[in-house]
């Protein structure tokens, strides 16, 4: 198979994965759950727990929050909430709502603050951006399968699409990339989408010009 057709098939595969991204986001994608670990709390705790009696999910969230420099983590999806904690939703810019729980772990005592709020459609914007990029890469892949095209443009778009797919899978599920997941954010997706549209326009113009010169039109 010619190189341009191999690249075209690759672009089509990446396009399908990007187009399928709404299938693997959470049912309520813009809901952000947050857990903060506090050293002290002046109010009355909603409940008192010992660390050993927490569910494995609650222990995992507490451990992850304690390992971070800020003492705070976020996660998405109602199904990932531990049964011990209630997540109060607020749309305020300053997060002043939520529930605080007192946790004892051996001789240590700390507090866990839980809350949830909409994230200004961040996840929906990501999904729509990836969906748009998928359509553009599908059209580009069809061009490469049909006729020879510059491999540098197709390779760059295939690489960008693959990276954005990996960044967003990490953002949604694993969080292994930490702060680097911002590279898969909405702004980066939008810039990549615009670049893909311009590249597709150039390839389409180039193809039509070649066909005219060859007397095919």
N, C-alpha and C positions, 0 to 999 in steps of 0.2 A: 504494500500500500504506500502511496506517495506520502511525503512528509506533511504536505498541507492537509491531506485527508486525515492523517493520524491526529494532527493538531485540531482539526475540525471535530472529530469524534470526541477528543478530550474536552473541548469547549462545550459540546452538547451534554456530556456527562456532568460537568461542573454546573451547567445551566439547570439541569434537572434537579440536582441537589439543592441549588439555591431556590428554585421554584417550590421545592417541597418544604422549605423552612417553616411555613405556618403550621405544618403537621407536627413539628417537634418543639413548639413553644408551649408554655403552660397555658391552661384554660383562661386564666386571668393574667395576661402577660405584664400588665403595667402595675400590678400589685407588688410592692417591695416590702418584705418583712425584715425587720432589723432586730439584732440582739446586741446589747451593750453590757459590759461588765463594769460595775462600779465598786470602788473601795468602801464607800460610805453612802448612807442615805438617811435624811432627816425625818422622813415621813414614816407611815405605817406600811409595812410590806403587805402585798396582796396574799401571800402565802409563804410558809417556811418549809424548806426542803433540806434534806441531807443529800449530798452529791451522789452517794451510793444508791439512794432510792429513786433517782431520776431515771427516766427511760434512756436507752442508748442514743436516741436522736437528740434528746435534751443535753446529754453529756457531751455529745459531739459538737453541738452548737456552742456550749459554754467553753469547751476546750479550744475551739477555733478562735473564739473571740479573745480569750486570754492570751493566745499566742500572737495576736496582732499588736502592733505598736500603739494603735488607737484604742484597743479594747473593744472594737466594734466590728461586726460583720453584717452583711445583708444576704438574703436569699429569696427565692421566688417560689410561689406555688403553695396553695393551702395544704396540699398533701404532705408537704415537708415540715409542717408545724408540729412540734411535740405536744402531746396532750396536756402536759402540766402548765403550759404557758398560754396566755391570751394575748392576742395581737390587736391593739386598738388602732383603728384607722383615723388619720387626720390629714387634712389638706393644707395645714398651716406651714409656712416656710420655716418657722422655728418649731422644732419638735418638742412640744410640752406635754403631750398626752402619752398614755401607755400604762403598762402595769410593771411594778417592781417586785421582785421576789428575793427573799433572803435565803442564801445557800450556805450551808456549813459543810466544810470539807476537812475532816480531821480537826486540827486546831485553828484552821483558817475560817474566816467569815467574809463573805462578799455578797454583792447584790447583782441581780440580772434584771435589766430594763428591756422590755419588749414592746415594740410598736410596729405599725404598718401604715403606709400611706401610698397614694398613687404617685407614680414617678413621671408625671407629665408626658405620658405616651411614649416614653423612651423605647420600650420594647416593641411597641406597635410600629414606631418609625423605623426601627432597625429591620423589622420583618418586611415592611413595605419596600424599603430600600433594597434589600436582598432580592425581593420578588422582582422589582424593576430591573436589577442587574441580571437576574436570571433570564428574563425575556431578551435583553440586549445580547447577552452571550449566546443564547440559542440562535438568534438571527445571524450572529457573527460565525458561529460554528457551521451553520448551513452554508454560508458563503465559502468557507474554507473547504468543506466537503465538495462543493460544486465546482470551484475553480481555484487555481493556485493564487495564493495571497501572500503578502509579506509575513514571514514567520515571526519576525521580531514583535510586530503588533499583537498577533494572536498569542504568542508566548507570554508577553507582558500581561495581557488581559486574563489569560488562564491562570497565571501565577497570582495576580491580584484577587481573582475570584476565589481561588483555593485558600489563600491566606485569610480573607474575610470570612469564609465558611468556617475555618478552624478557629479563628478568634471568637466568633459568635457561639460556636459549640462550647468552647471553653468558658465563655461568659455565662452561658446558661446552665452548664452542668458541672464542670470540674473546678473552675477558678484556679487552675494550676499556673496560669500566666500572670496572675496578680494584676499589678498596675499596667502591665503591657496590654491587657485586654482593651484598654482605651483605643488602641490602634484599630479595633473593630467597631468603633463607635459610629453613631449616626452621621457625624460630619465627614468622617473618612469614607463611609459608604456612599454618601452623596457625591463627594469629589470623584470617587472611583466610577460611580454611575455616569457622571457627566463626561469623564474621560472615555468611558466605553461608548457612549452615544456619539461623541465626536469621532472616535476611531471607526465606529460602524459606518458613519456618514462618509468618511474618507474612503473606506473600502468599497462601499456601494458606488460612489462616484468613480473610483478607479476601475471597477468592474464594468460599469456602463461605458466608460470611455474606451476601454480595450475592446469591448464588443462592437462599438461603432467603428473603430479603426479596422477591425477585422471583417467588417461588412456583415456582422451577425444581426444588426438592427436595421 
